[in-house]
């Protein structure tokens, strides 16, 4: 399993207001998409999310998004280490992803670019 980096997940009330701040902070433009009624903007190492409160409540439980070389390999390693795969791997706008519950109770999303 090869970890390539991590993205900080930030739930915001108003995506339009938050984007200019994070674009300036990260020095880049937002890449926007929508998934399951949640508007998303990826800016540098930040993933901004805005949407219905019930959806954001679930998203807030995921500590970070971790970029990996291969989600299938990551699933194998996580399972060997005692993690519980909550969802996935499934295709997403950013690549294939899975959600894992670590033995310590932390929840992370793992994503690769292999669509």
N, C-alpha and C positions, 0 to 999 in steps of 0.2 A: 504494500500500500504506500503510495507516494502522495504526501500532502503538498499542494502547490501554493496555498495561501488561505486566508480567512477574510470573510466579509462581516462587518458589524451590522446587525439588523436593528433598524430604528423605526418604531411605529409613530406616525405623526398624525395630528388632526387635520392639517391642511397641507397637502402635497405641494400645491402651487406656491405657498409661502415658504415652505422648507427648501425647495429645490435651489433657489438662488444662493441661499446660505451655504449649502453643501457643495454646490458647484464652485463657489469661490474658495471654500475651505480645502477642497480636494484638487482644485485646479483642473477641472474637466467638465465636460457636458454630460447631462443626464441621458441615460438610455432608458426609455420608458416602455412598459408593457402592462398588461392587465391579466390577472389570473384569479378565477373564482370570485369575482366581484371586488377584488382588492387591486388598487392601482399601485404600481411599483415603479420606482426610479432607482437605477443603479448608477452610482457616482463614485468613482474611485473605489475605496474600500468600504463604502457605505451602501446599504440597501434600504431605501426608504419605502415604507408601506403605509397606505391609508385606505380605509374602507369601513365597512359595517363593524360596530363594536364587537359583535359575537365572533367575527372572523379574526379581528385583531387580538382578541383574548387568547385564541388558539395560537396565533403567530408569536405572541409574546413569550410563550413557553419554550420556544426554540432559541437557545443562547446565541448561536452564530451559524453562518453558512461556511462550510469548509470546502475549498476546491481541492479535488483529488484527480489523479491521472485516470483512474478507472473505478467506477462505482461498483462493478461486480467484484473486483479484487478487494475493495474496501468492505463490502458486505461480508465477504469470507473472513477477513481479519477481525472485524467487529464481532462477528458471531463466535469466532474462536476465543475471543477475549471476554465473552460473557455478556455482550451488549444485546439488547432486544431490538430487532428491526421493526419499527412501528409502521412504516409505509415505504413502498418502493422495492426496487428501483422502478421509476416511471419517467417518461419523457416530460420535460418542462421547457419553457421558453429559453432557459439558460443552459440546457443540456439535460442529461439524465440525473435524477436525484433520488435520495432515500433519506428517511428520517430515522434516527437511532436514539434509543434510550440507553445511556451508559450505565454501568453498574452503580455509579455514585448518584444516579438520579438526574444527571444533566441530559438535556435533549439537544441534539445537533442535526442540522441538515448537511448532507454530503452531496456535492454536485460535480459532475465531470462535463466536458464539452463534447462528448461522444453522443450526438443526437441519433 
